[in-house]
Each structure stands twice: as C-alpha cells, then as structure tokens.
Amino acid sequence: MCVVCGCSNPEGHAHGHGHTHDHTHGHAHDADLDFGANSARVSVPGMSAERAIRLEADVLGANDRVARANRAHFEAHGVVAYNLVSSPGSGKTTLLVATIEALRRAQPDLRLAVIEGDQQTHHDADRIRATGVPAIQVNTGKGCHLDAPMVAAAFERLPLHAHAHGPAHDDHHAHLLERGARSLLFIENVGNLVCPAMWDLGERAKVAILSVTEGEDKPLKYPDMFAAAKLMVLTKSDLLPHVDFDVAHCIAYARRVNPAIEVLLLSAKSGQGMDAWLDWLQGEVGEPAAAVVPASRDETAALKARIAELEARLAQVTSVQGAAT
C-alpha cells in the first residue's frame, strides 16, 4: 500500500529489495525496476515492509469501521450511494450533470445529492449546485482520495440527512425503511486511478469511469481499481471516430482483472447510452442493499492473524537473505 493513502493490497512476493529481475535475457526490460515487489508492495524510504504492513492494517482498519457505519446510516435513510472513480479529465462531473438532469425528468420524486472530492477549489460542486441538486465539496489538500470519515462528515450536511438525532432518531429511520424511501447519493472521488481503490466509503458500489480519450489498457495498468468496481462506464463515446481506442480490448482487459464487471458505453454530450446508464442506476435503487453486519471479534482476530502471517513471511525472507549474504 501507499503508507499515506493505502492504495494497494498487502499481497505479493517478497524479494527483500526494491526491484526484481526479469530473467528473459536479451530484452530491454531486463533492467526494469519493481518497487512494489516486497511483501508490503510499496517502497517507503526509511520504513521497513513490516512497518508498512502494520500501518496499512491500522489505517485501513480504522477507515473500514467508519465505512460500515456509513453503510448502515445510508441504508437507514433509504440512500443508495455510489463512489465514482476515475483519472482526472474522464468526464465524471459532466456525466453527473447530464445524469442529474435526466433523472429529474424521468423520476422527479427521486431525491439526489452529491459529495464532491478534489484537492482544491469548489468548481465541481458549483456545477452540481447549478442544477438545483445539493452538493458538498470536500477538499482533501495533499490527500489523493476521499475516506470514510470525510464522507460521514459531508453526509451530515446534506438534506438527505436532514433530521434531528434525538430520541425519535430510530423511529425516523424505521419509518423511512417501512415506506421504502430511496435516494441517490453520488460520491465523486478525487481524480486518481490508484489511491481510492482500497478505501471503502460505505458505498453500494464503485463505478469506474474511463474515457475513450485514455488508453484502453488502463484496466491492466491500474488493476486494483477495476477489480474493485462493479461497473465500468466508458465515456465520451462520441469521440471514438477521432481517437485510437479499442473498445473490445478495453472490455477484455477489464474482465481479465474482474470477470464480473459490468460495462456501459455512453456519451453525456450526444446522449448515446444514457438510457442504459439511467436504467442501471434506477434498477440499483430498487434493489435492497446487502445485509450490514457489524464488525465482530472474529473479524478482528482474523485481521490480527493476517498481520502475523505477513510478518512471519517477511521475517522468513529476511532470514534467508541474511544467510545468503
């Protein structure tokens, strides 16, 4: 993982140093470097892989506890939340504006709200507010992703959450669930195909947005993100005649890392594919969320056991290398 942002999985093969060798001699990639080849899958100056793994477990564990609370809170309020992830410039905000306008025409009673994530500015939130839909801007500063506590704080400021948390709080939630109230919350994450992959915000699903102006090999270059997504939306399809982008290859690459991923091709500008996107969203709103299960002692014990396993693996590799030298 990135020790600052937790952007990877602690699986991997430890080599004890910041590179691996490709033994296919005679090829230019013989000297390639892989600084994610140790057990922590990251190289941090001055920090051991063991410490990086321990820090990842601490940071992501704390985040996941808040994410579980977010998920339960969203469900109690009849809110279906989606985490929109992409690289910068994919067209997330343009798609959101077009989606909001289309949903308000098709389903005027559906309540909508947006949480906008960027390092700086409130430009995207202003674009959403111009549609009449409430939006909260979350600026992350040097941070490269939203986390669950940020989303919890933003949700409390939205009208979707507008009620007093007093003695009637539980009764209010029960009433919402009884009448099957459903609202849509879009969480537009910071533009980044790496860091947001591992951070659970409490969303129903991640939606990976990839424009046809980017390379079709993005799912292979950034596999954690596409493995975590339920849906891949290929945007700016109106530009396909003008760019070198192989849609079939892109879909094949995405399904290589995530065989179950769904795919939609659309253009927010021309409207191509928007009906299928709206159908997907409205179909998901009608589906009940999976049961929310609080963290148990067994889960905590399993996490500790996993950390112990990784530490033991690292110690074993270090011992072998020490003997070899």
ChimeraX attribute file (.defattr): number of C-alpha atoms within 10 A of each C-alpha:
attribute: neighborCount
match mode: 1-to-1
recipient: residues
	/A:1	25
	/A:2	20
	/A:3	19
	/A:4	13
	/A:5	21
	/A:6	24
	/A:7	24
	/A:8	23
	/A:9	17
	/A:10	23
	/A:11	14
	/A:12	13
	/A:13	15
	/A:14	20
	/A:15	18
	/A:16	17
	/A:17	13
	/A:18	16
	/A:19	16
	/A:20	18
	/A:21	12
	/A:22	13
	/A:23	10
	/A:24	9
	/A:25	10
	/A:26	7
	/A:27	9
	/A:28	9
	/A:29	12
	/A:30	13
	/A:31	13
	/A:32	11
	/A:33	13
	/A:34	16
	/A:35	16
	/A:36	22
	/A:37	20
	/A:38	25
	/A:39	25
	/A:40	30
	/A:41	23
	/A:42	24
	/A:43	22
	/A:44	15
	/A:45	6
	/A:46	6
	/A:47	10
	/A:48	16
	/A:49	24
	/A:50	19
	/A:51	14
	/A:52	23
	/A:53	24
	/A:54	19
	/A:55	17
	/A:56	23
	/A:57	19
	/A:58	12
	/A:59	14
	/A:60	19
	/A:61	14
	/A:62	13
	/A:63	18
	/A:64	20
	/A:65	17
	/A:66	21
	/A:67	22
	/A:68	20
	/A:69	20
	/A:70	22
	/A:71	25
	/A:72	19
	/A:73	18
	/A:74	26
	/A:75	25
	/A:76	17
	/A:77	21
	/A:78	25
	/A:79	26
	/A:80	25
	/A:81	25
	/A:82	21
	/A:83	23
	/A:84	26
	/A:85	29
	/A:86	27
	/A:87	19
	/A:88	12
	/A:89	13
	/A:90	21
	/A:91	18
	/A:92	24
	/A:93	17
	/A:94	17
	/A:95	19
	/A:96	18
	/A:97	19
	/A:98	17
	/A:99	18
	/A:100	21
	/A:101	15
	/A:102	16
	/A:103	19
	/A:104	15
	/A:105	10
	/A:106	11
	/A:107	10
	/A:108	11
	/A:109	11
	/A:110	14
	/A:111	18
	/A:112	23
	/A:113	24
	/A:114	25
	/A:115	25
	/A:116	26
	/A:117	26
	/A:118	23
	/A:119	16
	/A:120	13
	/A:121	13
	/A:122	15
	/A:123	12
	/A:124	21
	/A:125	22
	/A:126	15
	/A:127	16
	/A:128	23
	/A:129	16
	/A:130	12
	/A:131	13
	/A:132	12
	/A:133	18
	/A:134	19
	/A:135	26
	/A:136	24
	/A:137	19
	/A:138	23
	/A:139	19
	/A:140	16
	/A:141	11
	/A:142	9
	/A:143	14
	/A:144	22
	/A:145	27
	/A:146	27
	/A:147	24
	/A:148	24
	/A:149	18
	/A:150	17
	/A:151	22
	/A:152	19
	/A:153	12
	/A:154	18
	/A:155	22
	/A:156	13
	/A:157	13
	/A:158	17
	/A:159	14
	/A:160	19
	/A:161	15
	/A:162	11
	/A:163	12
	/A:164	9
	/A:165	10
	/A:166	9
	/A:167	8
	/A:168	11
	/A:169	12
	/A:170	12
	/A:171	11
	/A:172	17
	/A:173	17
	/A:174	15
	/A:175	15
	/A:176	17
	/A:177	15
	/A:178	10
	/A:179	9
	/A:180	13
	/A:181	17
	/A:182	23
	/A:183	20
	/A:184	22
	/A:185	23
	/A:186	20
	/A:187	24
	/A:188	25
	/A:189	25
	/A:190	25
	/A:191	21
	/A:192	15
	/A:193	26
	/A:194	22
	/A:195	23
	/A:196	28
	/A:197	26
	/A:198	20
	/A:199	20
	/A:200	24
	/A:201	29
	/A:202	27
	/A:203	22
	/A:204	21
	/A:205	18
	/A:206	25
	/A:207	24
	/A:208	27
	/A:209	24
	/A:210	27
	/A:211	24
	/A:212	24
	/A:213	18
	/A:214	16
	/A:215	16
	/A:216	23
	/A:217	17
	/A:218	17
	/A:219	25
	/A:220	18
	/A:221	14
	/A:222	15
	/A:223	20
	/A:224	21
	/A:225	28
	/A:226	29
	/A:227	22
	/A:228	20
	/A:229	22
	/A:230	16
	/A:231	20
	/A:232	23
	/A:233	21
	/A:234	25
	/A:235	27
	/A:236	22
	/A:237	23
	/A:238	17
	/A:239	14
	/A:240	15
	/A:241	8
	/A:242	10
	/A:243	13
	/A:244	13
	/A:245	19
	/A:246	13
	/A:247	16
	/A:248	10
	/A:249	12
	/A:250	20
	/A:251	20
	/A:252	16
	/A:253	20
	/A:254	27
	/A:255	18
	/A:256	16
	/A:257	18
	/A:258	19
	/A:259	12
	/A:260	13
	/A:261	19
	/A:262	15
	/A:263	18
	/A:264	16
	/A:265	20
	/A:266	23
	/A:267	21
	/A:268	20
	/A:269	14
	/A:270	11
	/A:271	14
	/A:272	16
	/A:273	17
	/A:274	20
	/A:275	13
	/A:276	13
	/A:277	17
	/A:278	16
	/A:279	12
	/A:280	13
	/A:281	16
	/A:282	16
	/A:283	10
	/A:284	15
	/A:285	20
	/A:286	12
	/A:287	10
	/A:288	12
	/A:289	16
	/A:290	9
	/A:291	9
	/A:292	12
	/A:293	10
	/A:294	11
	/A:295	12
	/A:296	9
	/A:297	9
	/A:298	9
	/A:299	11
	/A:300	12
	/A:301	11
	/A:302	12
	/A:303	15
	/A:304	14
	/A:305	12
	/A:306	14
	/A:307	18
	/A:308	14
	/A:309	12
	/A:310	21
	/A:311	19
	/A:312	13
	/A:313	16
	/A:314	22
	/A:315	13
	/A:316	13
	/A:317	18
	/A:318	15
	/A:319	11
	/A:320	12
	/A:321	12
	/A:322	9
	/A:323	8
	/A:324	7
	/A:325	5
